């Protein structure tokens, strides 16, 4: 069943990213664009690798602003509110989210965080169907690629 949240490897662990309406409102304010326009801006230049299902970005074909990536991740972390570092559950507050962004996004190439931000928005807008516990993500990728080609 699809959900509007997603757990991603990020920074020093695995974090839940979610964009409930309050976080969407903040994201729209910070990025000075509606959620649909932000989604369009971040998706421009992205393709999905048909073998892995991973989002790949071509910065030369993109139109995102740095704040689009930074705020999507920050608001997603705040909305998710939790993570796991070395197997230990951690609470993500706005202060912790800011620290994670400062330590793992701001001084790194934006392309590293771009696909994460896209994944957060895709989960929020389109939905995300996590792999079943007994079905690794790698095994789902060819199935997803097959579904994409038959749906077109």
Secondary structure, 3 states (H helix, E strand, C coil): CCECEEEEEECCEEEEEECCHHHHHHHHHHHCCCHHHHHHHHHCCEEECCCCCCEEECHHHCCCCHHHHHHHHHHHHHHHCEEEECCEEEECCHHHHHHHHHHHCCCCCHHHHHHHHHHHHHHHHCCECCCCCCCCHHHHHHHHHHHHHHHC
